[in-house]
Every structure is written in structure tokens, then in C-alpha cells.
Amino acid sequence: MPKEKFALGIDFGTESGRVVAIRVRDGEEIAAAVVPYPDGVLDEKLPGGSKLEPDWALQNPRDYLLVVEKGVPKVLKAARIKPEDVVGIGTDFTASSPLPAKSDGTPLCCLPQYRKQPHAWVKIWKHHAAQPEANRINEVGRARNEEFIRIYGGKYSSEWFFSKLLQVLDEAPEIYDATDKFMEGADWIVWQLTGQERRNTCTAGYKAMWVKGQGFPSREFFRALHPRMENVIEEKVGNAYYALGEKAGGLTPFWAKKTGLQAGTPVSIGNVDAHVAVPACTVTQPGSLVMIMGTSICHMVLGTEKRMVEGMCGTVEDGIVPGLWGFEAGQSAVGDIFAWFFEHGVPDYIHREARKLKIPHLAALEKRAAALKPGESGLLALDWWNGNRSILVDVDLTGMLVGLTLATRAEEIYRALIEATAFGTRQIIEAFESKGIRVEHLVACGGLPEKNQLLMQIYADVTGRDIKLAERLQTCSALGSAMHGAVAAGRAAGGYDSIFEAAEHMAHVQKLTYRPRPEHHEVDNRLFQEYQTLHDYFGRGTNDVMKRLKGLKHEQTA
Amino acid sequence: MPKEKFALGIDFGTESGRVVAIRVRDGEEIAAAVVPYPDGVLDEKLPGGSKLEPDWALQNPRDYLLVVEKGVPKVLKAARIKPEDVVGIGTDFTASSPLPAKSDGTPLCCLPQYRKQPHAWVKIWKHHAAQPEANRINEVGRARNEEFIRIYGGKYSSEWFFSKLLQVLDEAPEIYDATDKFMEGADWIVWQLTGQERRNTCTAGYKAMWVKGQGFPSREFFRALHPRMENVIEEKVGNAYYALGEKAGGLTPFWAKKTGLQAGTPVSIGNVDAHVAVPACTVTQPGSLVMIMGTSICHMVLGTEKRMVEGMCGTVEDGIVPGLWGFEAGQSAVGDIFAWFFEHGVPDYIHREARKLKIPHLAALEKRAAALKPGESGLLALDWWNGNRSILVDVDLTGMLVGLTLATRAEEIYRALIEATAFGTRQIIEAFESKGIRVEHLVACGGLPEKNQLLMQIYADVTGRDIKLAERLQTCSALGSAMHGAVAAGRAAGGYDSIFEAAEHMAHVQKLTYRPRPEHHEVDNRLFQEYQTLHDYFGRGTNDVMKRLKGLKHEQTA
């Protein structure tokens, strides 16, 4: 039997980074370490004390380095892995998380003269202060009929790369001027580890308007956005992008020493946390929809042809696996809606019952909700507590609940909320299928599936599709990164030659499958028709009451 | 100074009867007694043990007699009133509360051979088992274009007289045959006290299709309803109806002895609890809307001309005070919606705050809700938790809540529910005014106003009208009955010659007036526009989702 080989995956998250050591032969996780970011999310003030405006969310890039420095040795030690048995390293990142850097890679926020300037730091996905810039981008993009408007389902987000870059230029032109490289954290960390500035096609395609074979929008577009941005690509962003699973370079001697790994260990091109999870969920072919289910849901599916689907988050060739189109959609609140209900909607009698049965109150609620048949509550909700991402792409939509009577009980509302989020997913599936992108079954990962059997069963009933669960629900991204590390190494060096091969060996789903119950599915079909009618009435401009109420709310709280 | 005179009012309610002694000069309540009905509401089984079907609600007529027998002596004693100083007695009743009786007035349920037959008892307003009969009445009424369809705003209720009579005939023809008199409890009690069978125009007009100057629908109508009902009016109902405030007769020697009153003491024609409250709220002229605010709201207003207003509960000439048209509308759930929310929607943090502040949790909720500006929550509700009475007359409509976000809090929902019921009242006011029936200010009585300052202020803000409160919020009906007792006596006998005169002296409102706040009214106008759009969308057939959800619920629970 040959000696075991391992790949490392490093998943850079919102509050911490996770390092895993994965056995290349079968994907077994041998060891893992989580390293919290000392500075966490900076959303009130900078480490130096400078106050931040509302809606800001930053990170300190030094924290990323700390994850590598502390996490890798810990994992190697725990797994008793020798450095020579690590075939490769892969990384993934939250996105879009751009940072301004000097030409040598030094982030501006690490230079004393820029330390107190918020725009010198990494802006993470939660940073929502670039909405005016996003609005301008969409306005100009639509007026010029730019391709990216279609790629992104009609709207470019304030969370994404160029919204944040434009905000720097708008609000801190001196930082813009001082920036030599404006780049994703995903690419910056790979540059640090390998000394090679090799940017990845996934973040560029899903967050930065980059299109395979075409590159970025034209100079004219950027000039229309801001006269000083005309040459932004050449000057600060770059035109060279590298495919997922390619080797970015070998680990530098500096980082080899820091981590205890061998210098030259292959490091793959960076990736996005959501997208890297897809092959880790065993999905490398069309027909399966991956749902990363947590506070929100990210939906990803592969297709053989370019299709413009309503309300997608992104449509990127080779964006998830090579040779296929990667389609991404999303629901902006799912677990968040349930958390809202647990906090604001659970009455005394549920707490009393929970105490009596000696179970958590959420379990008491779920027990009652599970005893209901679909349609039995007479309730129907629109799941827009945090707006609608796909397919309407409208942050100003809000939640709705209809069918309330004097007999309505808390568990009925809870079940209606679960159903509503399942209808939201079905709406996305139908948008895919209406454009010929097959969705035959679903694979779930993330934090929600393992705690919520009722939820998963309802998703199966509502969508009429089998749902499988990833083997390691909560660490798919880290596994996916390790898989890409193995691919960067290649078969000759103990890894794999493609992500397809890697997925075949390293990715697994659980035995448990949630299957739709036909009698429930039939009733859910009727409820879904009602959902669609209300979805279009409130969501497509027949009655913009949600927006007017939100506008009035802002007036009254201004 | 002349010797003080007194009038007695007896208010027959749902669970008990109330007797009050009122000073004729100024309406001061000198004493009161509440006598609970020993049998209460019979909704599960008869006193003999026979089980009742769901939706049944009966009373025992012996309980009414007990109220007189026990309550009157108690009040006389407490008030130290001499029998000769009682000028008259008035009564009011819940309606429609029909009972089947023999020709001598004996209720069938008091005869041993009928005691076990549920149809032999009094069916009260809560009895909802005659819906199939109400449906048939409406079908036949509409096909024949009967006047009563218009009088009752498009729909005759299952709660009313002929629905219940037809149910007897449908389900217990032997009881129908044995019945010599089918009559309202309101008229039966007056018959008992005076020996005179004199039925009142108020119950007849609001509940039994009777129209002043025209009487009942034709024999053809009743034959179309059921062949055996052709001559129901002549055979079992009677054609003679007496105006409110008229003297029905003098107290019989039997009842004089039982109560300690003088034989021959004038007893006025019976009345309905809601309608008799109107003059007791000081309202005897057009322009003021009386709201009896409790679990539901009953709205009453006077007008000089016959008008057919959408969704009225009734339109009756002289139905409230002589010489004017009495219009009645209603909201089927108001206090009931808040009670629902207190039970099912109040989360832990409200309870915790209440404990901290050492106040009831409802007070904690109200305190937070009162701190909000209109529109600040971003929420809007349709107040149809128990269907919509006026103006849509549709029991199958349900509640709706829109504008929910992850930031929505319990007190915001509570306030939105209050606002929704206020919008429901405003919708009724606008229906009145659209037909030229003036509503210049509001007078409230009932159980809700005194506990809920926020509620009353929101009603003033939403309707843009001053609201006054009756002096005795919860005993208006008993006071109104006493006023009618004084009118039955007449001025010469120490009472008054008209209800106008009686109201001038005996009825009062509190000093406190809720006045609309212009800056709130302006915002509420905008919210009300949104309410109206959704009201029509969900309530007038554009999208019958509420009915389909209710239908599905019934299928799933059948």
C-alpha cells in the first residue's frame, strides 16, 4: 500500500479561518483547526480607534496570515503528518473582499500613514456602505447595455468589487491614488504564500464583471463611471486571470519556515468559499443543485451552455468547475428568518411546553410544526424578511403573511415561514429550468440541514426532488479547498489531475436522503401557485406597497 | 325639591344579566347587580346531558327570570328605593336569541317532553350552526330580489332569526310543529313581565327582515324557502310590532310580588343591547357614530333618510330612535385580535421587560407601541382574523400582515394590528359618508376604551375625528334600558315623554376627548390608502387566495 498523502484546505471566513488536513485517497478529514481573527469584523471602529460609519464592515489582512501561521502547524501536529506528505494547499475566501495594496503586496492599512483611514482596510461582503456607487454602476451599465447587467441577473451588488473600489475613489481619492493593486483577499493570500500575483477567475467572474474570453468592460464604461477610472484595469486590477485548480506557485521559503511545510509545496489559485463547496458536495456535472444553507441560501448549479436566467447572482464560464457554466442564485434570508421568529414570535405556551417536556423551546416548536399537514394552517408567507435576492433582485421587498385567524398558533406560523423559504428555492429552480438548466436533485450543506429535519423534508416535498446532504455539512469549503490543493499538485505528485477526479475520490454525501412525499408534494403544488401569484403581485410592480411602506418608515425614522 | 324618581334597566347578556337603578333626574346609577345565568351558555351539552353539535350555543330561558327575581330586589334594597318611586322598567337583550314557545308563553324546553331536544332551547347570537339555512335564505332572497338583501348590506346572517327558525324546521320538524310562537328572548321576557305579547321593532328590523310600513317578506318568499313556511308569519311570528320606548304593559301582580315592585309599573317594549346603548351614549341625532368596542365593534349612526350602504348589518327606520333611520355596521374581531396576539405573539423579551418594570406584560407592550410613530414600523395589516363583517360581509377572509423584516419587533406588530382595526372602522365611516350619512365625531363605549388609551388615540388619528367616551363605558345598555323605562312611564308619571328628552338628562359623556393629531393623521392617510388597495385586492375577488387557503385548510383537517 502506498504511503498516504494529504492536502491542506484553508477556508478564510468572516470571523475566523479554518485549516483542514484531508487524506487525498478518500477525502477523510484527519485534523482541523479554527483560528479566530484577533480583530474579527471591524464594524464600529478601527483597531486604532477611528470610528466607522453605519453599514461598514472591514477586516485586518494580518489576521489572514495568522490563520496560516497558527493553523497549519497545529493541523500538521494533530494529524502527525510529515511535511513531505502534503501534496498541495488550496484556499478559499469570502467574497467580495477587496483590499488596496502597494505594488509589493503590502496592504495600505499596514502602512502607518494610512492606518487611520478606513478605506485602507479590507472591505468584506457585509460592508453595505457602497450602495450609491452600486446604483451608479447599474445606471451606467444599463444605459450602455453592458454584458455584466445580464450576467448578474439585472443588478450589480453593492457588496461587490467595483462598488467598493468606486467608493474608495468617491470618498478617499488619496487612498485610490496610493493604491497600486486593488485585489481580492482570495488573491492576496495566494500572492503572500507563493510570491505570485495570480488572480482567480471565480471571484473575478462572480464579483468583478470579468468574462472569459472578453475580460472586463471597456475603458469607455469605466470612464463613464468616473473619469479617473478609465484605465483602472491596467493601472490597478490587472488583466491576467487563472483557472480554478491551477497551481499558482510553490510555497515560499518564508512561509515554509513559518508553517513547517516544505518550500515549493503547490498552492492552488484562490477560490470563493461558496463555489469551492460545490465539488466538495460531489457535484461536478449538470443536474444537481447545491444549496449552502445557513442564515441565507446560496444555490449553485452547472450547465453546458451560457444561459441568462432571471435574477441570478452570477453566470460564469468555468466559474465552478472547468468546461461548464456555473450559475449562482440566492435567497437573502433563510436561517435568519427562523432566528427572527425564535426571538420575536415564540409565545409563552411554547416555552412552558418545552419546560414540561424538558426539551429546548425550538424543539417544542418543531415538534408541533412537524405534526401539521401542508395547508393545514391556512397560512402562506412571502419569505422576503431581508428582501429578495433571486429571482427579483430587490432589497426593498419585505415579508408578508396571509391567512391569519383567531385560531392561528405559533407553530403554524413557524411552518409557514419554512414553507415560504422552500417556495423561494422552488422559484429559483423553476427559473433555472425555464432556461433549460436541469435541476434533478439537490445536495445541501451548511449549518441549517443537520439541525432541521423538518426543514429538509419540507424542501423535498415542496421542490419534488430528492435532497442529499454533504458528508461534512459545515466544512465543505475547506474540503473543497483541499481538493483544489490536490489538483494543483497533480496525480504525478500524489494528487489528482482534475477536480472531477478529486471529487470522485474525496467528496461524499451522507446515506440519508430526504425524498418528497407525493401526497405532500401535491398540496404544496397548490400552495406554490398561490405563492407565485403573490410573489408577482408584490414583487413585480403590480402593487409596490412594500417599497412605499419602507420609504415611509425611513421618512419617519430619519 | 320634588322626590327623586328612579327607572330600572335590565340588560340580558351572554353569561349573566345586569340590573341597574338609575336616577331619572340626572341618570346617576344608584345601584347595580349582576346575576350570572346558572346554565350560562350551553355549547357542549344540555342540562339533561344531551350532547350538542359543534357551533351550537343555547341558553335556558329560566335564567332570564332568575335575573329579574334576584337582581331587582337586590338593587332596590341596595339603593333604598321605595317601590312607588320606580317609574318604569326597560329591558334589552342579546340578539338574535329566538326561542320556540307554546301559545301561553311556555318555552318548549321547559316542557318535559321537549327538554332533551336541543332545538327546544334559546339559540343565542353565538349559535353558528344555521349557516346552510342562511345560505338558502340568501340564495332565495337574491333570486327574488328581496328588500332584506339590501337592508342587510347584501347578506342575511346565520346568527339571525329566520336562519335559526329554518334550522328548526330542517332538523326538528316536530319542534317546529309544536311551536305556537317563535319569538325573540327580548320579547318573551317583556311578555312574561307584563302578560302582553308585544314584540319590538328593533329586533324585528335588524334581525328578522321586518320593514316599517311593509312588514315581512311575502308568503311567496317564505314558500320558496320551504313549502311549510308559507304562513309562518301568521302562524308563529305575528304581524304586530311596537316602537321602542312604548309601554308594553304594567308589571303583573305575580312579578310585582316576586320583585317587590308595584303591580302596574310600566315596562317598555324590549330592545337590543347594542342599539339601546346609542341614546345612552348621548346620541339621538345624525352626525355621531357610536362604537361599542369589545371583542368586536358594533358601529351605529343615525340618518334622516333611507340609504343603502355597502355591507351594513342593518338599515332600520325608527330602529334606534323614533323618526330617524338607524344604520348598523360592524367589525367581527377587534379586541379578539389583540387577545390573540397577547396569547400567540408576545415573545420573551416583553415578559422580561414587564418583570423588570414590575408592570403587566400588556402594559410593557403598549408602552413600546405608544413610542412608535405611525409608519415607523413599516408594517400594514388587514384586520380580518375573524373575517370581515362591514363592508365586505365575508366570513372567509383572513388576516394579513405585510412589511416584515429581520428588524421587526413584537410591539410593532401589535401597533400594526391596532392600526388595522382603526382602518377597518375608517372604511366603514367612508362607506357611510359616501352615501351621505354624516359621521362628524365618534362616541365610544364597551370594554376596550377604558383600558386602551393608545388604541383610542390611534382611532382618533386614523379617522381624523374627535372621540368622546360614554360616562359609564361598560353599562351603557342597562342605562339605555332604564332610559326607555322612563320613557314608557312618561313625564306625567315622573319619567320623560321621549328618548330625546331622556337622553338630554340621563346620558352623559366623559370630559376626556381623544383628538386627532394632524401630523399623525396625515401619515395615517397614506397608510389608509395602502390599506384600501390591499382591502380591495384580497377582499373583492382580484385574488381569492384567502378563501382558497381556507378551503385547503378544511380539506386537510377534514
Interface residues (C-beta under 8 A of the other chain):
Chain A: A333 D336 I337 W340 E343 H344 G345 V346 P347 D348 Y349 H351 K373 P374 G375 E376 S377 G378 L379 L380 W385 N386 T398 G399 M400 L401 V402 G403 L404 T405 L406 T408 R409 A410 V523 R526 L527 E530 T533 L534 Y537 F538 N543 V545 M546 R548 L549 K550 L552 K553 E555 Q556 T557
Chain B: A333 D336 I337 W340 E343 H344 G345 V346 P347 D348 Y349 H351 K373 P374 G375 E376 S377 G378 L379 L380 W385 N386 T398 G399 M400 L401 V402 G403 L404 T405 L406 T408 R409 A410 V523 R526 L527 E530 T533 L534 Y537 F538 N543 V545 M546 R548 L549 K550 L552 K553 E555 Q556 T557
